[in-house]
Amino acid sequence: MKKKIVYIEDEAEMIDLVRLILGRKGYEVIGANGGREGIRLIQTEQPDLVLLDLMMPDIDGWDVYHQLRADERTKSLPVIVITARAQNIDRVLGIEIAKVDDYLAKPFTPQELLESVAKVFARRDQTLAL
């Protein structure tokens, strides 16, 4: 069964790029233009994974993330942050403090994106099998 991914990002070109990279590996990528649309799409589409930009004009990515974690229906939904905030402190805050599933800095290679998505799905499948 095809895994469904919602990518919340305010740059249409990034959504198209990620859709192309992941689509070639059989993933269905649904783009959301900003945080408000992303939250709405997550509720209606019930994806297997969320890719989340942090810097967006309508709702900050961290606000979206906290709303997902506060909702019983989405609190265990895997989230990979994809952001231009590439300093080590940002990565540590994301993974160690906020507990996102992975953190990718822009620009990233197609291989880095594919490996991150595969790693998160493998971890989730392993957890579900227990």
N, C-alpha and C positions, 0 to 999 in steps of 0.2 A: 504494500500500500504506500502511495506517495506521501511523504512527510510535508506538512504545510508549515510555512514560515511567514510571519508578518515582520516586515522591515519598516520601522518607524524612522523616517529620515526626511528632512526638509529640502533636500536636493534631488530632483528627479533623475539627474544623470547617475547619481550613486545608486539609486534604486534600480535603474536599468542595468547598470554594471553588475550588481549583485544578483539580479534576476538571471542575467546571462550566465554568470559563473556557476551558480547553484542549479539553474535549470538544466544545464548540460549533464549534471549528475542525478537528475531525476527529482529534484526538489521543486515544490510549487511555492513560489515567492509572491506574496501579496504586498504591494507597497502602500504605505500610509504616509500622506504628506503632513507630517507634524504629529504632535502628541495627542491632541484631541481626537483626530481621525484614527490614530493608532489604538487608543483605548476602545473606541467604538468598534473597530475591526476585530480586535481581540475578542470582544464579547460575542460578536456575530459569527466569526470564522472558527473560533476555538482552535488556534494553531498548536503545533507541537513544539514550537520554538519562537522566540522573539529576538530580533536583532534591533538594537536600540541606539540611536544617536543621542548624545547628551546635549549638544548645543542647538536648540531649536527656538524659533521666535515665539510660538504660542505657549507651549508648556515645556519647561526644562525636562530633559531626559530623566534626571534623578527623581523629579516629581512623578513622572509616569511610572518609574520603577517602584516607588513607594506605594503608589495606588494599586499596582498589580499585587504587591506583597500583602497589602491590607485587605484584599478581596479574597474570600474563601475559595472562589472558583478559579483564581489565577495565582494563588500564593506559591504554588510549587511549579509553575510554568518556567522552563529554562529561559534565561536571558543572557545574550551575549551583547556587551556594549561595544559599539564601533564608533570611535571618536577621534577627533584631532587632538584631544588632550592626551599627549603621548609621554608625559614625564612619568618617571618611576613612581612618584608619590601618588599620582592619579590612579595608576594601575593597582598599587597596594590598597588605596582607599576602596577601589571598586571590588577587588577580589577578596581581600581580607576583612574589610569593615562592612561593606554593603552586601557581600556574599553573592555577587553576580557569578554566573557560571563560567564566563570567560571575558576577556578584555582585549580587543583588537585596536591598535592605533592606526589611524589613516596617515599616510597611504599604506595599504597592505597589498600583498601579492595574492593572486588567486589561490595559490597553494596554502597560504596562511589561513585564508577564509575557509577553504574546504576542510583543512585539518581541524580548525576550531569547531566547526559545525559537527564533524564526525566525532570528535572527542566528547562533545557535550551530549550528543545522542547516545554514544556508547556508554557513558556514565549513567545517563538516565535509564537506559535499557537494563543495565546491570542492577541498578537500584530497584527497578520494578520487578526484576526476577527474584529478588530476595524475599 
